[in-house]
Each structure stands twice: as structure tokens, then as C-alpha cells.
Amino acid sequence: MSISLSSLILLPIWISMAQIQQGGPDEKEKTTALKDLLSRIDLDELMKKDEPPLDFPDTLEGFEYAFNEKGQLRHIKTGEPFVFNYREDLHRWNQKRYEALGEEGYGVIVLNPNENYIEVEKPKIHVQSSSDSSDEPAEKRERKDKVSKETKKRRDFYEKYRNPQREKEMMQLYIRENGSPEEHAIYVWDHFIAQSAAENVFFVAHSYGGLAFVELMIQREADVKSKVTAVALTDSVHNVWHQEAGKTIREWMRENCCNWVSSSEPLDTSVESMLPDCPRVSAGTDRHELTSWKSFPSIFKFFSEASEAKGGSPRPAPTRRSHRLKHEEL
């Protein structure tokens, strides 16, 4: 077991404090002086003198860690999970190493395209009663108002009895500039993704999310092409014909997108398509809602290959693209 420099410095102080506290009232002044001294000791500075430099790798591979096929972080050589206490008795250094490891150069934005409105109680419209006539006696007006209130009370009770689930009349208020999944995708792009410093943007778009992404490309084609490196679609319901995606968009999708679709075939098996857009491969499941989860290992490999290709190295030709349909003539 190692003893740090900070421990050696503080040990005599704690011993002195214990000795003084055993003394009488005359030792109060010394106690106060020692407390003042302790309050001025910068423990962080003491710990810094005893620790190695905070010089860490800037990539996951530099730390000798990688994610396995199950998505678990494991050491490349030993296969062991991440160890926090890499250096014994150096908690601050270990914490800084942990934070540096967590900084893999990725930021994550989770879109919420299905929440396009909120429900609020419909405001009540107050109809002015004709009994408010100024020439009507006050006693008669009060009687009419009482009858009106009783009638409304009975009507509300009947409505609640007839339809107990609808105690309040609600109305939908659409979220400004986010009234549809397509609007939401464009809004997030304009206000967050396009404004970010990210150089390599990757999309994972499931089901209707694929349609929203194609619409984003139609509306922001040049910007998307300049910032997005690759797109993984999972059982996407987009249709380049119905959405009227142009030839340049279709060509870009063929080179930079892949759609993992529901299929009973093994993962990454090529699946034919009648649409002239991106390659389609099996997600390894015929359940629509599981296509994203089941295809994640292949999706991250797809992103890694795309990132390496953009960095200058030649792009490998994945097996899943070897049987790509030729749509150039269409």
C-alpha cells in the first residue's frame, strides 16, 4: 500500500489537533490557529503534486478499449470491463482518466418527432344572458341567473354520467414549427445540428423517421450532404417516388445510406428493393419494433467504415452491398 505526500503532510497536523483537543480551555487559541491553517490548505494542489500528468489519449482505441458485439466496453487485450481505479490511491487522476475516456468525440441528439402538440382544457365561452337588460328588475334577473346555473349543473352532471371519460373538453395546441415529424426534423437540424461544430454527423432513423429524414434532405440537400457522413435506416417507410426526391438525392442515398429491414434472413443479408435509393439488408428479425436494436452492431460498423472513408482511406465494399441493384438507368 502506497502513502501519498499529502497524507504525510496532513498526518502531523491531525496528531497535533488531537493533542490540543485533549488539553484545557487554555489551548483554544492554538486550536483556532490550527483550524485556520487547515482551512487555507489547498488539498487539490497537494494531490496534484503527487499524481502523474493528466495526459490522456483522445480516442477510445488509445485507451485500449473497444465495444464488443454485445455493445459492452471491453479492454482490447484482456477482455476485461473498464477499471476505474487504474492507479491506486490516485482518485483525482483516476476520475480525470474516466472523464477523458468518456469524451469519445460523440454528442447524441434524440429527436422526438411524434410529439407535435399538447392537449389543454378548452376555454369556456361565457354567453351574456339576456337577463342583463338594464330595464329588468334586479329580483327577476337573480331568479333567472339561479335557474340558468341549476340547468347548467344538471346538464354537466348528465354529460359526465353519459361520458365519464370526458370530464373536460380538450383542445390540441400544435407546437410552433414542430407541428409534424417532418417539421420537427427540420427544426432540430436548423437550430441544433447545423449550428454544432460536429464534422461527422450520423443518423439512425426508424420507421417514419426515415421518411422525415428524406424530407429533410429535400429541404436542406446541400447542408445535409456537407455535414452528414452516413445514415442508418431501420425498417424505414420512406418512398423517394412519393416524396419526389431528386436524382442527386437518390444517388447520395445509394452511397451513404443503408436500410436494415424486418426479415427472417440472417443479419446483413441483402434484400431486394424496387426503389432506386439505398441498399436494403436484413435486420435479423421480422419484428418491426426490434429492427433498430438487432442491427446496432452492423450499424456502428457501417458508421465506422464511413468515417474512415471520409478521412481519406479507401472505403471498403461491405458484403451487404455486393448484390446492390443497379438503378442508374431508372
Secondary structure by P-SEA (a helix, b strand, c coil): ccccaaaaaaaaaaaaaaaaaaccccaaaaaaaaaaaaaaccaaaaaaaccccccccccccccccccccccbbbbccccccccccccccaaaaaaaaaaaaacccbbbbbbcccccccccccbbbbcccccccccccaaaaaaaaaaaaaaaaaaaaaaaaaccccccbbbbbcccccccaaaaaaaaaacccccccccbbbbbcccaaaaaaaaaaaacaaaaaacccbbbbcccccccccccccaaaaaaaaccbbbbcccccccccbbbbccccbbbbbccccccccccccaaaaaaaaaaaaaaaaaccccccccccccccccccc
